[in-house]
């Protein structure tokens, strides 16, 4: 969720309480300037929320009731589940969904009984979002077209941009949409390549239903999510590590959380580690955090990466030998 959308949700949660909120107090609660609060209030009004401002020593902002709506019959668990889902959706990699989630959550809070409304508001006030890196944004219209083709068993044409920038045209029989972490994927049968393919939806351009229906094929696995995960892992580089650790096998297994067979004793003071990972960074940090001497036997890429780390650490620490070498 973006910082602005998260702040709007927090502001709405505060305004739901039956009281006037001075701008200075809202600014203090949300750790922003009063000017930012005024801009956020204007933004909420643009989105259709009736935020009323009153002047005077005891004046401030509050969210007034909109059009009369019937009570929403939800128990505590259902209300909290919907609120959590909407907040999670606000951070989903779909263009425009942040504001849509804010609007939906506000409407939900307005029609909930007071007891549940307070619980949902408390959830918003107590929750913050953590940045999770780059997000691959998806056009919601593309998702709608893809989903319609999946449920209607209709062939699709679209342009596709590969990781290296190559663009091709595709004719596919869409099977499932899979949401994974911060990305969306389409599992489909590629008619031109006569095989199953996994497409990143953010790289799909101008999807167009052809009007041609198809008979569903048997996918490689019944679980589409498992197939997509397996395909993604198969494309990632995998490093197999073999190292000697100057640490008893029991302690090494405990510190590593190792699976059976990953740690084998050499003697009472040392052991061998056999494992795998898809990044050298993770392998190196895993070994360095053990707090013991170790020797890497495989892979050579890990040995080279550790030497690079050692040189970087020496420079950061102002290693005298390194400094003297630079001065000669």
N, C-alpha and C positions, 0 to 999 in steps of 0.2 A: 504494500500500500504506500502511495506517495505521502510525503510529509504533510502536504496541504490537505489531502483527503482524510488522513488520520486526524488532523486537527479539527476539520469540520465535524467529524463524527464525535470527537470529544466535546466540541462546543455544543452540538445538538443534545448530547447527553446531559450537559449542565443546564441548558435552557429548558429541558423537560421538567425540571423540578418546579413546584408551584411557588416561585418567588421572583423578585426582581434581581437581576445580576448587574451591579455597576460595572462599567467597562474596565475600570482599573482592576477590579477583583477577577474578572474573567482573564485579563491579560496576565495577572499574577498566577492564576491557576494553570494556564496553558503555556506560561513562560514565553510570551511574545509581547510586542508593544501594543498599546491601546490603538494605534493606527492600524495594526494588523487585524485586531478584533473588529474594527469598523469595516475593513475590507471584507473580512469573512462574513460578517452580518449581511453586507450588501450582496455577497455571493449567494448566501442562503435565500435571500429575497428573490434574486434572479432565478433561482431554482424552484421558486413557488412556495417557500416556507413563510408563514405569517409571523415574522419576528417584529414585535412591537417595542418601540423605544419610548421611554417617558423621561421628562426633564425634571430637574430639581435635585435637592440634597439626597433624597431617597430614591431617585429615579434609576433607570437602568434598562436592561433588555430582558425580554421573556418571550417564549414561544406560545402564541395564543392558539386556541382550538380552531381547527379548520372546519370544513363542512361536516355535518353530523354523519357519523358512520356507526354501523351496528357493532356491538362488542365482538371481539374476536375470542372464540372459545378455545383456549390453549391451556394446558396445564403447565406447571413450572418447567418441567424438563423440555417440553416442546418449545416453549417460548425462548428458553436459553439456547436450545439447539438451533433455532432459526436465526437468532441474533448472532451466534458464533458463525453460522454459515454465511450470513451476509457480510460480516466483517472479514471473513476469509476471502469471499468473492471480491471484495474491494481491493485485495492485493493480487488478484489473478491476472495473468498476462493477456488480458483482453481489452482492446481499446475502448474507452468510455465506460467500462463497467464500474469504475471507482465511484463516479457521481451517481450512477444508477443504483448502486448498493447503498449509498448514503440516503438517497430518496426513499428506497424501500424500507430501510431500517427506521427512518423517521416515521413513515406511515404506520409501520408495525407498532412503534412505541405509542403513537397517538391513540390507537384503538385497544391497547391492552388495558386490563384492569390495573388500578393504581399499584396493587401489591406486586404484580409481575413487571409493571413498568419500572418500578424502583429497582428490581433485581437486574433487569436488562441495562438500566442506566448505570448501576454499580459496576456491571461487567465492563462497560465502555470506559468508565472513569479509571478502572484498575488495570486496563490493558494497554500495552504499547506494542508497536510493531518493530521488528528487527529487519534491517536491510539485508537482502539475500543476494546481492549482486545484480548483474545485468539481467534484464527481463526481455524475453523475445515477445514483443507485442503482436497480437493477432487481431485482425479486423473481425468484429462480431458478425458482419454480414457474410464473411467467408465461412465462419463457423455455422451459421444458419443454413447456408447452401449445402455445405458438406453433410450436416446432420440430416437435412431433408433427403439428400440422395441416399444416405445410409438407410434410413427407415423406409424410403420408397423403392429401394433396390433399383436405382437409376444410374446409368453410366455417367461419368463426369469427364469433361475436358478441362485442363488448366495448364498454365505455364508453371514450370518449377525451376527454381534457382538452387543449384547444388552448392556444397560447401566451398568449392573452388571458384564459384561465380558463374559456372556454365549454366546456360538456360536452355531448357528443352520443353517440348510440348508433350503432355501425357494424356492418355485415355485409360481410365481406370474403372474398376468396379469397387466402390467403397464398402468396407466391411464394418469398421468401428473407429470412433474417435477416442483417443486415449490422452488423458491429462496426466502429465508426469512432471512433478516439481514445478518449474516456472515455464514450461513449454507444453504445447499441444502437438499431438501426432495423429496422422491418419494412416490406418492399416488398410491397404487396398490391394486388389489384384491388378497388376499392370498388364493390360491387354497386348500392348506392343512388345513387351519383354517376356510375356508368358510366364510370369512369376509374381510372387507376393512381394510387396515393397512397403517400407515405412517412410512416410513423408512428414517433414516438419511443416506444420500448418502456416507458420510465419513466413515460409519461403514459397507458399502457394500463391499464385497470382491469377486473378480473374477466373475463378471456378465457374463452369457453365454446365448445367444439366443438359444432356443430349436428348432426353425424352425416350431413350431406348431402355427398356427394362431388362434385367438379367436374372438368371436363376442363381441363387446363392451357391457358392462353392464351399467346399470343406476347408476351413483355414488350417494352417500348419499346427496350431494349438487351439483348444477350445477357449483358453484364457487369453484374450487379446492383449491385456496389459502385460502378462508374463512373456508373451511372444515379443512385444515391442521392447520390453526391458532386456530380454536376451539378445535381440538384434543390436541394440545400442551398446551393450557390453561387449559384444563380439567385434564391434567396430573400433572400440577403444584399445589402445596399446596395453598389453599385459606384461608385467615384469615378474619373473620368478626369482626369489631371493634365496640365497644360501649363505649363512653367516655363522661364525663361531662367537658365542657370547661368554664372557667371563662372569658367569652368574649361574647358580644352581638351577637346574631345570624347573623345579617347582616354583621358584621365585619368578623366573622368566615367564613361565606360562601364566602366572597370576597377574603380573604387570602388563603383559601383552593382551590378556584375555584371549589367549590362543586357542584354536580349535584342536581336537585330538590329533596327534601326529605332527603338528607344526613344530613342536619343541621336543627334542630327543637328547637325553643326557649323554655327555662324553665322560665326565667323572663327577665327583661330588662338588666341584667348584666351577664347572663349565658345561655348556650344552650347545647343540646345533639348532639353528632356526631354519625351517623350510616353510616358505610362504609365497604369496603373490599379491600384487597390487597393480592398479592401473596408473599410478603416478609415482615418480621418483621422489617428489616432495613428501608424500605421505610415508613412503618407506624410510626416508632419511630421518624424518621427525620421530617415527616410531622407534628407531634404533637409538637415536640420541637421547630420547626421554627415558631410556632404561636406567641411565645413571651408572653404566658399567663400561669397561673396555670391551671392544668387539672387533672382529675382522670380517670384512665382506669378501666372499669368494665369487659370488655371482649376484647380479649381472655386472658387467664392466661399466655400464652406464651409471649405476649407483655409486661405484667407486669414484668415477669422474665427478659426479655431482657432489659427493662428500668433500672431495679435494677443493672444489670451487667454494663450497660453504666454509671450509676451514680458512681459505685465503681471505674470504670476505670478512669472517669473524676476526681474523688477525688485523686486518686493516681498520675495522671498527674499534678494536681495542687499542689501536696505536702500537702494534707490535714493534719493539725497538729494532729487531733484525730487519723487518720489512722496511722501516723508515730509513735505516742505514743503506739498504740496498737501493732505495729510490734516490739517495743523495749522491751515490757514486756515478 
